[in-house]
Amino acid sequence: MHIHIVGGGLAGSEAAWQVLSAGFPVTLHEMRPTQMTPAHKTGRLAELVCSNSLKSMSATSAPGLLKAEMVAFGSLVLRAANAAKVPAGQALAVDREIFSKFIEEALAGHANFTRLDHEVVALPTSAEMTARDEIWIVATGPLTSAPLAAELQRLTGDQDRLYFYDAIAPVIAADSIDLQHAFAASRYDHESDAESAGDYLNLPLNKAEYEAFIDALAAADYMPLHAFESTKYFESCLPVEVMVERGRETLRFGPMKPVGLINPKTGHRPWANVQLRLENTAGTMYSMVGFQTKMKWPEQQRVFALIPALRNAEFLRFGSVHRNTYLKSPEVLNPDLSVRGAPGLFVAGQITGVEGYTESAAIGLLAARAAVAKAQGLSFEMPPRDSMIGALVHYVTHGGLGDFQPMNANLGLLPHLERQRGESKADKKGRQCLAAHERFQLYAMDHHPGL
């Protein structure tokens, strides 16, 4: 049995590793660099195009819980992330180049791995897959090319193409930041581990500076949308200008919140604050945390220069917006992530309706394990719904209330726990995470004794 994977992002790369680890040959089809996307810059596997953060590592957070479960499955993406990590407090942030190189070398070093650089525009039928002894996994991500998206629509009967807009934050050269108007600190440093203190660079603004900045954002020139398109932003990745439309104080309660920060130069909390996060191990690049935008590039240079520390900033990458495509997965996928009516075709990653790097890789991991089980003539039982990874795949394949929208890992996906008398919110979250971890451990013992 030969397994073909379309797409070399995080989900496709993770899926390839899981299949190879099970002893099956893999052919990975990646259209880059022959055919580029609006967001990618290279032809490398697992290229990170938005933030360089894989979110929290805390065992009492949903992202941390998901990571722990993926580590148990032997995740290549998390091995790469740990090899490429840069200081970011409780978050797992990585050097993009080291991260991608680690994954490419791990896959290329496997004798059963083949990479083909070309665009897949058509998929084999179920009969053709059976005749060729093949299984296919589509992990083309939110930037799936138009021909392949049309092919998926045809195969799934999903004629209403779903999409939303995802915005990318700017990256700044470290040596162009005016450190006289900046200070290093993680939020709540006085309550954090000493190791994580000062992992972020903070750019404080007083009230007058903040008001001038908001005025400039509101009046800036933005990239227009096509006339036939409407916006569907993912709530946790809103462009800053969209937040400003919701009120002048919105940014002060979002990415510019000063809570938990004291400017050592004044001894006071700033009126507003911009945080910068390291982009690479060399410390030469910083990204603006939460500052996704669709402003035109010259406007970004002008408006962000109103932040005192960025008056002479060199932008290594300006913010941008791209269209993300995903399926109505609860209507078209089976519980094992195979396409209804096409049992040899699996779908993985963000195109299934998850949001986030780790979440995308997690669905790639599960799709690969389900595909391997099919190749072995076995059934694959997904992790239980009361584990984090199980809750995520259950959402993808079953949906929730209302319209199906992209979802990231969060404790709201887990079974509700009543708050015990005298219990703090933090303690309740810890208890919820512990219960999910224990449930996953039982699943692993019963179904995957080798984990």
N, C-alpha and C positions, 0 to 999 in steps of 0.2 A: 504494500500500500504506500502510495506517494502522496504527501500532503503539500498543497500549493497555498501560499499565503500572499495576498495582494495588499501591499502597503508596508512600508518600512519605518513607520513611526514607533511610538512606544508600545502600542498594542500589538502591532505586527512583529516587532522585534522580540517582545516577551513571548508571544505565541510560538515563534520559531524556536526559541530556546527550550520551551516546554516540550515541543514535539521532538526536537533533537535529543533531549534528555531521555525521552521514552524509547529511543532507538529507531525512529522513523526518519527517512530522508525528507528534506524540505527544499522546495524551490520558492524563493522569495522574489516577488515581482514588484519592483519599485520604479515609478516613472521618472523620478528625479535622478540625475540632473538633466536628462533628455527633455523632460517636460516639467517645468517648474510650477509652483503654486503661487498665489499672490503674497504669501507670508514667508515661505521658506527662502533661505539664501544659499544653501548648499545641497549637495546630493547625498549627504551623510545620513546614515540610519539614526533613528531616535533623535533627530535635531529638535531642540526646544525652541519654539518660536515666540512664546509669550514670556511669562515670568520664568525665572530660573529656580523657583521654589517649589518643592513637593509637599509643602505645608508641614504641619506640626508633627513632631516625633513623640509627643507626650502620650504615655500609655492610657491617660484618662481623656483622650480626645478621639473623635471619630477617625481623623486621618492617621493618627498614631496606631489605633487599633487595626485599621486596614493594613498598614505596613507590617505589623506583627504577623498577621495572618498570611500575607503574601510571602514573608520571609520563610514561614513554615513550608510553603509550596516551592521554595527554591527560586524565588524571583530573580531574574537577571537584572531587571531594571533597578531593583533596590541594592543589589550588589554594586552596580555601576554608580548609583547615587552615593553610596557610602565611600566609594573610592574617589569620588570627585567632589565631595562636600566642601563648602566654604562656610565660615562663621555666619550664623543667622539666628542666634538665640535658640529658641525651642523649635525653630523650623529647620527642615532639611533642604538647604539650598545648595546648588551644585555649580561647578565650573562647566559650562555647556560643552566646551571642546573636549575636555577630559572625559566627561560623561559619554558623549557620542563615540569617542574613540574606543573606550572600554567595551561598549556593546558591539561595535563593528568587529573588533579583534576577537572577541569571544565567539561570535557567530562564524566569522571567516575561518577561524582555527578548527572548526568542526568538519570532519571528512564528509559528512552527509549533507552539507549545506551548499546550496547554489543560489547566487543572486543574479537576476536578469534585470537589466535597466531598460524598461520599456513600459508604455502605457497599456494597461489592460482595458479594453473597451467592450469586451463580450465575455460572458462566462459559459462554461460548458453546461449542457443539460444534465439532468440526473442520469439519463440513460448513458450519455457519453462518459460521465464520471465513473459509473459502474463498469463500463466496458474497458476503461483505461486503468481501473483500480486506483482511483484518485478521490481525495477529499479536498475541498477548497474552503479557505477562510478569508473573508473580505474584511480587512482592517485598514481601510483607506482614510479614515478619519473625517473630520469636519470639512476638509477641503477636497473632498472627492471630486474628481473631474466630471464634467458634464456628461460625457458619453457613458461612463460607468454608473453615474447616478441614474441616468435614464434606463440603463440595463437593470439596475436594482429595482427601479419602479416597475419595470415590466415583469420581473420575476416575482415580486411581492404583491403586485396589484396595487401598490401605494401611489396613486396618481396625484394625490395632494402633497406636493413636496413641502416638507417642513424645513424651516431655517430660522436662525437668529444671528445677531451680529456680536462678534467677540472682538474686543479692542485690546491692542498691544501697548504696553507702557514704554516710555522712552528710556534709553540708556545713555549715561553721561560719563565722559572721561574724568577720572578721579582727580587728576592734577589741574582741572579747570574749575574746580569747586572752591569758592572763597571760604576757607575754614575759619576766618574771623567771624563769620556769620553762621557757624555750624558747631555742633557738639556731638560727641559720640555717646550713645546710651541706648540700651534696650528699655522698652516700656516697663515700668515698675522695677527698675534695677535693684532697688532696696529689698525687693522680695524675690529676686531671681538668683540663680546660681552664679557664682563669681565668674565661671567660665563663659557665660553668655552675656555678661555685662559689657555694654559698649559695642555690640555687634552691628548696630544701625547708626547711620549718620543722620542727624536731625537738623532740619533747616527751619528755625523759628521765624514766625511773623508776628508783628504787633497788630493791633486792630486796624490801624490805617492801612498798613501794607496788605492785610487780608482783604479789606473792602476794595482796594484798588485792583487786586488780583481777581476778585469775583467779577468786578465790572468788566475787566478785560476778557475774561472767559466768556461772559455773556455776549459780548460784542464781537467776538472773534469770527473769522471766516472758516467754515468747515467744508469738508469734502461732501459733495452732493451725492444723494442716492439715486439709483435708476428710478425712472418714473413708475415702473411697474412693480417696484419693491416696497415693502413696508418693514419697519424695524421690529424685531423681537429680541430685546436685549436679555441676557442672562443676569438675574438680579445681583449676583455676587461679583459681577465683572462689568459694572456700568461705566461708561465713559464719564469723565469728570463733568463735562458740559451737560450731560443728562441729569446728573445729580444737582447741578446748579439750577436747572429748570424747576426742580422740586422745592427750591427755597434757598435763600442766601446763606443760611446756616447749615445746610445739609453737609457740606464738605467738612465743617468743624465737628460734625458728629460721625464722620466717615474717615476717609484716608488722611484728613488733616486734623484729626482729633489730637489735642495736646494732653489728654488724660494719662497719668502715670509718668509724666516727664517733667523734669526740673532743669531749666537752663542754668548750668553752673556759673555762667557769666553774669547772670542777673539775680540768681537765687529764687526765681519765680517760674511758675508754669507759663509757657508761651500762650498767646491768644489763639494761635493756630500753629500747626507744625507739619512739615513734609518730611517723611522718612525715606532715606535711601538705603538700599540693600546691596551688598557686595554681589557682583556678577561673576567674578573669577578669583582663583586662588592667588593670583599675582596682585590683586587689590587695585587694578587699574581702571575698573569699570564699576559703576553703580547704576542700579535701576530705581526709578521713582515708584515707590510702593503704592499700588492702588491708583496710579495716574494714567489709566488707559484713556485714549483720546482719539477723536477723528478730526481734529484741527488740521488745516493745511500746514505743511512743514514750516514755511516761513513764519506763520502765525505761532507755532509752537515755540520757535526761537524767541519771538517777541514777547509772548505772554509769560513764558516761564522765566524770562529774564527779570520779571517783576519780583521774583523771589530773591531776596538779597544775596543769598549764597550762590545763586545761579546767574548773576548779572553778566558774567563772561563765560558761561558754561559752553563746553563743546559737546554737542549731541552726537554720539556714535550711532545711535539708532533713534529715529523719531517714532512717535506713536502712530499706529495705523489701525484700520478696521477691516476685517474680512468676513465674508459670509460663511457661516458654519451650517452644514447640512446634516440632518439626522433622520432616522426612520421612525415611523410609528411602531416601535418595536413590540409593544404589547399586542398589536394586531397582526404582526407578520412573523414573529419569532416563537419557536417552541421553548419550553423551559430550559432546554440544553443549549440554547442560542443558535440552533439550526433554523433555517428558513422553512416555514410551513409549506408543504408540498414539494420541498427540495431537500430531503434529509441529508444529502452529502454536502450541502452548502451551509457554512456557518458565518456569522457576522460578529465582529469584535470591536472594542474600542469606543471612541466618542460617537461614531456614527450610530451606535445603538441607543444613544441618549444619556450617556454619563458625561460629567463635566469634571475635568481635572486630569493632570498627568497620571497620578497614581491610580485613580479610578479607571482611566483608559487602559492602563497596563493590567489592572486586575481583571477586567473583562476579557482582555486578550489571553491572559493566563487560563481563565476558566473555559473559554471557547476552545483553546488548544487541548486542554485535558479532556473535554467532551469529545473532540474530534479523534483524539487518540483512542478513547474508549470505543468509539464506533469502529475505528480501524481494527480493533481487537475483537470485535463482535460482542462487546460488553455495553452495559448502560452506565452512564455517569450520574451519580447523585450529587446535585449541587450542594454546597454548604448550607446549613440551616438558616432560616430567615432571621433567627435571633443572634447570628454572628454578623459582623460588619460586612464582610464580602458577600455573604449570603443575602443580606438585606438589600445590598446594592443590585445584585443580579435579579433578585425577585422584583425590584422596582422596574428594572428594564423589561422584564418579560411579562409582568402583570400590570404595571402602571400604578397610579394612585387615584386620588379624587380629581375630577376636572380634566382639562386637556393635558395630554402628555407633554411634559417639559423636561429639559435636561436637568440632571440631578447629580450633586456631588455627595461624597460620604458625609453623613451627619447623624447625630444620635437620634434624631427624629424618625429615622428609618427603623430603629430597633423597637422591640415591644415596650409599651409604656410601663413605667414603674412608678408606683405611688410614693410620694415623698414621705419618709418616716418622720415621726414626731421629733422635733429638735434637729433634724438633719438639714445641713446647708445644701444649696444648689450644687456646689462643687463636690460634696460628698455623695450626693445622689448620682451625679455623672460618673464618679469613680466606681460606684456600686454597679451602675449600668454597664460600664465597660468591663468590669471584672466578670459579670454574669455572661456577657457576650464572649469573652475570652475563654471562659470555662466551657461554654457550649461548643465553641470551635474545637477545643481540645478533645472533647468527647467525640465529635464528628471525625476528627483526624485519627483517633485511636480505632474507631469502628470501621472507617472506610479507607484510610491511608496509613496503615501502621508504620510505614517508613518515614512519615513526616516528622 
